Every structure is written in C-alpha cells, then in structure tokens.
Amino acid sequence: MAKTSTIRKRRAGNPERGRKHEVLENMLVRLAIERKHVDIERILRTGPLEIRDWAAVMHLKPRTLTDRLREERAFGPLEQDRVRLVEQVMERGSEVFSNKDKFKQWLDSPRASLGGHRPKELLVSIEGIGAVMAELGRIEHGVF
C-alpha cells in the first residue's frame, strides 16, 4: 500500500505526466503487490512472441534463454518482472484484437504511430512497453 501512495504523490506533483506513464505506473504497482513466482515457460510458450523475441525482451541471447528453460535454471527478479510486464501487454492485445492471429500480425507490422517500429521491437524497454500499451488503448477506443 505504501508504494501506491508514493507513486500517486509523485504523479500529483507532476501534472505533465502522460497517459503512457500512468499506465506503466499502474502496471508496476500491480507487479509490486502481486510479486509471485512467474511461470516463465508457460508464458513464453503460449504467447504470440517467439523465443528470439522473448530473449530480446529479457536482454538475453536466444540460446541462453533456451538453455535456461531446458535446464530449469531460475530467472532473476528483474527478468521475471519484465516477463510479467510483457505478459500484461499480451493480455491487453488479446482483449483489444479478440484474435491471436490479428494481434500477432499487428505486433509484426511497422506502425507510423510508433515511429515506424514494429510493436514487438519496442517491448525491450519500459518506455517501449508504455508506448505499445498506449497504442493498444488508442486502438481500443478508435483513436488511431
């Protein structure tokens, strides 16, 4: 609960913070509250991203990620948090598109609104995750 009030105080002190930052802060608050073990293998296998995409998200080489999964080695808290954040993007995208294939196609296609980048390329940074979430919100509300 203390984290939530701290974030709200910071946001209240800075009225120029945009929707993207608000979405990210809400996601991070949920992560801090839930802080459970992440079933990374399930998430990696069920989503529209491929292993090389997940490796980029986690800042690992694809072979390193594959080896860790095969050997069932533990992932660090930062890696787990990053996977959880991207999992939330995947859930949101599935809700917005209602079709896994359409969502995968959207992730793989360059978007002018994202500076010509493919959405999945932006999932490697917190700012990029926020931009993708904001874009999904615009699509959901017909503002694109």
C-alpha positions as a Markdown table, in Angstrom:
| # | Residue | x | y | z |
|---|---|---|---|---|
| 1 | Met | 0.0 | 0.0 | 0.0 |
| 2 | Ala | 2.9 | 2.4 | 0.7 |
| 3 | Lys | 4.2 | 2.0 | -2.9 |
| 4 | Thr | 0.8 | 3.1 | -4.3 |
| 5 | Ser | 0.6 | 6.2 | -2.2 |
| 6 | Thr | 4.2 | 7.1 | -3.0 |
| 7 | Ile | 3.5 | 6.8 | -6.8 |
| 8 | Arg | 0.3 | 8.8 | -6.5 |
| 9 | Lys | 2.1 | 11.6 | -4.6 |
| 10 | Arg | 4.8 | 11.7 | -7.3 |
| 11 | Arg | 2.2 | 11.8 | -10.1 |
| 12 | Ala | 0.2 | 14.5 | -8.3 |
| 13 | Gly | 3.4 | 16.6 | -8.0 |
| 14 | Asn | 4.0 | 16.4 | -11.8 |
| 15 | Pro | 0.8 | 17.3 | -13.8 |
| 16 | Glu | 2.7 | 16.9 | -17.1 |
| 17 | Arg | 3.0 | 13.1 | -16.8 |
| 18 | Gly | 1.2 | 11.5 | -19.7 |
| 19 | Arg | -1.1 | 8.5 | -20.1 |
| 20 | Lys | 1.8 | 6.3 | -21.0 |
| 21 | His | 3.5 | 6.9 | -17.6 |
| 22 | Glu | 0.2 | 6.4 | -15.8 |
| 23 | Val | -0.3 | 3.0 | -17.5 |
| 24 | Leu | 3.3 | 2.0 | -16.6 |
| 25 | Glu | 2.9 | 3.1 | -13.0 |
| 26 | Asn | -0.3 | 1.1 | -12.6 |
| 27 | Met | 1.4 | -2.0 | -14.1 |
| 28 | Leu | 4.4 | -1.6 | -11.8 |
| 29 | Val | 2.2 | -1.2 | -8.8 |
| 30 | Arg | 0.4 | -4.4 | -9.6 |
| 31 | Leu | 3.7 | -6.2 | -10.0 |
| 32 | Ala | 4.9 | -4.9 | -6.6 |
| 33 | Ile | 1.7 | -6.1 | -4.9 |
| 34 | Glu | 1.5 | -9.5 | -6.7 |
| 35 | Arg | 5.2 | -10.4 | -6.5 |
| 36 | Lys | 4.7 | -14.1 | -7.1 |
| 37 | His | 6.8 | -16.7 | -8.9 |
| 38 | Val | 6.3 | -16.4 | -12.6 |
| 39 | Asp | 5.8 | -19.5 | -14.7 |
| 40 | Ile | 8.0 | -18.1 | -17.4 |
| 41 | Glu | 8.0 | -21.2 | -19.6 |
| 42 | Arg | 4.2 | -21.2 | -19.8 |
| 43 | Ile | 4.1 | -17.5 | -20.7 |
| 44 | Leu | 6.8 | -18.0 | -23.4 |
| 45 | Arg | 5.1 | -20.9 | -25.0 |
| 46 | Thr | 1.6 | -19.6 | -25.1 |
| 47 | Gly | 2.0 | -16.0 | -26.4 |
| 48 | Pro | 2.4 | -14.7 | -29.9 |
| 49 | Leu | 6.1 | -13.9 | -29.4 |
| 50 | Glu | 8.8 | -16.3 | -30.5 |
| 51 | Ile | 11.8 | -17.3 | -28.3 |
| 52 | Arg | 14.1 | -14.8 | -30.1 |
| 53 | Asp | 11.6 | -12.0 | -29.3 |
| 54 | Trp | 11.4 | -13.1 | -25.6 |
| 55 | Ala | 15.2 | -13.2 | -25.5 |
| 56 | Ala | 15.3 | -9.6 | -26.7 |
| 57 | Val | 12.7 | -8.6 | -24.1 |
| 58 | Met | 14.8 | -10.2 | -21.3 |
| 59 | His | 18.1 | -8.9 | -22.8 |
| 60 | Leu | 19.4 | -12.4 | -23.3 |
| 61 | Lys | 20.7 | -14.3 | -26.3 |
| 62 | Pro | 18.1 | -16.8 | -27.7 |
| 63 | Arg | 20.5 | -19.7 | -26.9 |
| 64 | Thr | 20.9 | -18.6 | -23.3 |
| 65 | Leu | 17.2 | -18.4 | -22.8 |
| 66 | Thr | 16.7 | -21.8 | -24.4 |
| 67 | Asp | 19.4 | -23.3 | -22.2 |
| 68 | Arg | 17.9 | -21.8 | -19.1 |
| 69 | Leu | 14.5 | -23.1 | -19.9 |
| 70 | Arg | 15.8 | -26.6 | -20.7 |
| 71 | Glu | 18.0 | -26.7 | -17.6 |
| 72 | Glu | 15.2 | -25.2 | -15.5 |
| 73 | Arg | 17.5 | -22.6 | -14.1 |
| 74 | Ala | 16.0 | -19.8 | -12.1 |
| 75 | Phe | 15.3 | -16.3 | -13.6 |
| 76 | Gly | 16.1 | -13.2 | -11.6 |
| 77 | Pro | 13.5 | -10.8 | -10.2 |
| 78 | Leu | 14.2 | -8.2 | -12.9 |
| 79 | Glu | 13.8 | -10.8 | -15.6 |
| 80 | Gln | 10.6 | -12.1 | -14.0 |
| 81 | Asp | 9.2 | -8.5 | -13.8 |
| 82 | Arg | 10.0 | -7.8 | -17.4 |
| 83 | Val | 8.2 | -11.0 | -18.4 |
| 84 | Arg | 5.2 | -10.1 | -16.3 |
| 85 | Leu | 5.0 | -6.6 | -17.9 |
| 86 | Val | 5.1 | -8.0 | -21.4 |
| 87 | Glu | 2.6 | -10.7 | -20.4 |
| 88 | Gln | 0.2 | -7.8 | -19.5 |
| 89 | Val | 0.8 | -6.3 | -22.9 |
| 90 | Met | 0.0 | -9.7 | -24.5 |
| 91 | Glu | -3.2 | -10.0 | -22.4 |
| 92 | Arg | -4.2 | -6.4 | -23.3 |
| 93 | Gly | -3.5 | -7.1 | -27.0 |
| 94 | Ser | -5.6 | -10.3 | -26.9 |
| 95 | Glu | -8.5 | -8.3 | -25.4 |
| 96 | Val | -8.2 | -5.5 | -28.0 |
| 97 | Phe | -7.9 | -7.7 | -31.1 |
| 98 | Ser | -10.0 | -10.6 | -29.9 |
| 99 | Asn | -8.0 | -12.8 | -32.3 |
| 100 | Lys | -4.5 | -14.1 | -31.6 |
| 101 | Asp | -3.5 | -14.1 | -35.3 |
| 102 | Lys | -4.6 | -10.5 | -35.8 |
| 103 | Phe | -2.7 | -9.5 | -32.7 |
| 104 | Lys | 0.5 | -11.3 | -33.9 |
| 105 | Gln | 0.2 | -9.6 | -37.3 |
| 106 | Trp | -0.2 | -6.2 | -35.6 |
| 107 | Leu | 2.9 | -6.9 | -33.4 |
| 108 | Asp | 4.9 | -7.8 | -36.6 |
| 109 | Ser | 3.9 | -4.8 | -38.7 |
| 110 | Pro | 5.6 | -1.4 | -38.6 |
| 111 | Arg | 3.4 | 1.3 | -37.2 |
| 112 | Ala | 3.7 | 5.0 | -38.1 |
| 113 | Ser | 2.3 | 5.9 | -34.7 |
| 114 | Leu | 5.2 | 4.1 | -33.1 |
| 115 | Gly | 7.9 | 5.9 | -35.2 |
| 116 | Gly | 7.9 | 3.2 | -37.9 |
| 117 | His | 8.8 | 0.5 | -35.4 |
| 118 | Arg | 7.1 | -2.9 | -35.1 |
| 119 | Pro | 5.4 | -3.0 | -31.7 |
| 120 | Lys | 7.3 | -6.2 | -30.7 |
| 121 | Glu | 10.6 | -4.3 | -31.2 |
| 122 | Leu | 9.6 | -1.8 | -28.5 |
| 123 | Leu | 9.0 | -4.4 | -25.8 |
| 124 | Val | 12.7 | -4.4 | -24.9 |
| 125 | Ser | 12.4 | -1.2 | -22.8 |
| 126 | Ile | 10.0 | 0.2 | -20.2 |
| 127 | Glu | 9.3 | 3.2 | -22.4 |
| 128 | Gly | 8.5 | 1.0 | -25.4 |
| 129 | Ile | 6.2 | -1.2 | -23.3 |
| 130 | Gly | 4.3 | 2.0 | -22.3 |
| 131 | Ala | 4.1 | 3.2 | -25.9 |
| 132 | Val | 2.7 | -0.2 | -27.0 |
| 133 | Met | 0.1 | -0.2 | -24.2 |
| 134 | Ala | -0.9 | 3.4 | -25.0 |
| 135 | Glu | -1.3 | 2.4 | -28.7 |
| 136 | Leu | -3.5 | -0.5 | -27.7 |
| 137 | Gly | -5.6 | 1.9 | -25.7 |
| 138 | Arg | -6.0 | 4.2 | -28.7 |
| 139 | Ile | -6.9 | 1.3 | -30.9 |
| 140 | Glu | -9.5 | 0.0 | -28.4 |
| 141 | His | -11.1 | 3.5 | -28.3 |
| 142 | Gly | -10.9 | 4.1 | -32.1 |
| 143 | Val | -8.3 | 6.9 | -31.8 |
| 144 | Phe | -5.6 | 6.0 | -34.2 |
